[in-house]
């Protein structure tokens, strides 16, 4: 019996030792698992941070795309406005050219008034009146026949008088 008790005590000591070794092993495994869990939680937080960063970048990208689209639309409106203004510019240039061509044949009333007053003035000599008529005929673009009617040019048969009147008129 003593042997049996000794065997039992040794077996119990061995079981206790194995149990303690198992417990130490489990505790060590538990510590390693806890460290691994902490590492994984740290990595998880890091990944979550990166995901938030990516989400922020994606949001910023969407905002930038919206801004780009708005700018493209604004550019398109600007180009449309430019083409519309170019059309108006051409229209106005055409009108200005047309009006300036029409103004070419207009005479300032003050000039005509001054000529008429000087022509009608009794103190004006015949040569001054003739010179005024000649100048007015040039300004108004009188034809050869109209100049003959005013007496600025003599009839074709009298060349000497005609050239003298023309020389005096100049």
C-alpha positions in Angstrom: 0.0 0.0 0.0 2.8 2.3 0.7 4.0 1.7 -2.8 0.5 2.4 -4.1 0.3 5.5 -2.1 3.7 6.6 -3.3 2.7 5.8 -6.8 -0.5 7.7 -6.4 1.4 10.6 -4.9 3.9 10.6 -7.7 1.1 10.3 -10.2 -0.8 13.1 -8.5 2.4 15.2 -8.4 2.9 14.4 -12.1 -0.7 15.3 -12.9 -0.4 18.5 -10.8 2.8 19.3 -12.6 1.2 18.5 -16.0 -1.8 20.6 -15.0 0.4 23.5 -13.9 2.4 23.1 -17.2 -0.8 23.0 -19.1 -2.1 26.1 -17.2 1.2 27.9 -17.8 1.0 26.9 -21.4 -2.6 28.2 -21.6 -1.6 31.4 -19.8 1.3 31.9 -22.2 -1.1 31.1 -25.1 -3.6 33.5 -23.6 -1.0 36.3 -23.3 0.1 35.6 -26.9 -3.5 35.7 -28.0 -4.1 38.9 -26.2 -1.0 40.5 -27.7 -2.1 39.3 -31.1 -5.6 40.7 -30.5 -4.1 44.0 -29.5 -1.9 44.0 -32.7 -5.0 43.1 -34.8 -7.0 45.8 -33.1 -4.2 48.3 -33.8 -4.1 47.2 -37.4 -7.9 47.3 -37.5 -7.8 51.0 -36.3 -5.1 51.8 -38.8 -7.2 50.2 -41.6 -10.3 52.1 -40.4 -8.2 55.3 -40.5 -7.0 54.5 -44.0 -10.6 53.8 -45.0 -11.7 57.2 -43.6 -8.8 58.8 -45.5 -9.9 57.1 -48.7 -13.5 58.1 -48.0 -12.4 61.7 -47.5 -10.3 61.5 -50.7 -13.3 60.1 -52.5 -15.5 62.9 -51.2 -12.9 65.5 -52.2 -12.7 63.8 -55.6 -16.4 63.9 -56.1 -16.4 67.6 -55.1 -13.6 68.3 -57.5 -15.5 66.5 -60.3 -18.5 68.6 -59.5 -16.4 71.7 -59.7 -14.8 70.6 -62.9 -18.2 69.9 -64.4 -19.4 73.4 -63.2 -16.3 75.0 -64.7 -16.8 73.2 -68.0 -20.4 74.4 -68.1 -19.3 77.9 -67.3 -16.6 77.7 -70.0 -19.3 76.5 -72.5 -21.6 79.4 -71.5 -18.6 81.7 -71.9 -17.8 80.4 -75.3 -21.4 80.7 -76.3 -21.4 84.3 -75.1 -18.2 85.0 -77.0 -19.7 83.6 -80.2 -22.9 85.6 -79.6 -20.8 88.8 -79.0 -18.7 88.1 -82.1 -21.9 88.0 -84.1 -23.0 91.3 -82.6 -19.5 92.7 -83.2 -19.7 91.8 -86.9 -23.2 93.2 -87.1 -22.2 96.5 -85.5 -19.0 96.7 -87.6 -21.2 96.2 -90.7 -23.6 98.9 -89.5 -20.7 101.3 -88.7 -19.2 100.7 -92.1 -22.6 101.3 -93.7 -23.2 104.4 -91.7 -19.7 105.8 -92.4 -20.3 105.2 -96.1 -23.5 107.1 -95.8 -21.7 109.9 -93.8 -19.2 110.3 -96.6 -21.9 112.1 -98.6 -23.1 114.2 -95.7 -22.1 117.8 -95.3 -22.0 119.8 -92.1 -24.8 122.4 -92.1 -22.4 125.0 -90.6 -20.3 124.9 -93.7 -23.3 125.3 -96.0 -24.6 128.2 -93.8 -21.2 129.9 -93.9 -21.0 129.6 -97.7 -24.6 130.9 -98.2 -24.1 133.8 -95.8 -20.8 134.8 -97.5 -22.3 134.3 -101.0 -25.4 136.4 -100.2 -23.3 139.1 -98.6 -23.5 142.2 -100.9 -19.9 143.1 -100.0 -18.6 139.8 -101.5 -16.9 140.3 -104.9 -17.8 138.3 -108.0 -14.5 136.3 -107.8 -15.2 135.4 -104.1 -18.7 134.2 -105.0 -17.4 132.3 -108.0 -14.7 130.6 -105.8 -17.4 129.8 -103.2 -19.6 128.2 -105.8 -16.6 126.2 -107.1 -15.7 125.0 -103.6 -19.4 124.1 -102.9 -19.6 122.2 -106.2 -16.6 120.2 -105.3 -17.9 119.4 -101.7 -21.3 118.5 -103.1 -19.9 116.5 -106.0 -21.6 118.5 -108.8 -21.5 117.0 -112.3 -20.1 118.7 -115.3 -23.5 119.8 -116.5 -24.4 121.3 -113.0 -21.1 123.2 -113.0 -22.0 124.6 -116.5 -25.4 125.6 -115.2 -23.9 127.6 -112.4 -21.5 129.2 -114.8 -18.4 127.6 -113.3 -17.6 126.0 -116.7 -18.2 127.6 -120.0 -19.7 125.6 -122.9 -17.3 123.3 -124.8 -17.0 125.7 -127.8 -15.1 128.3 -125.8 -12.0 126.4 -124.6 -10.0 129.5 -123.6 -12.7 130.9 -121.4 -13.4 127.4 -120.0 -9.8 126.8 -118.9 -9.5 130.4 -117.5 -12.7 129.8 -115.4 -11.4 126.5 -114.2 -8.1 128.1 -113.3 -9.8 130.9 -111.4 -12.1 128.4 -109.6 -9.1 126.4 -108.3 
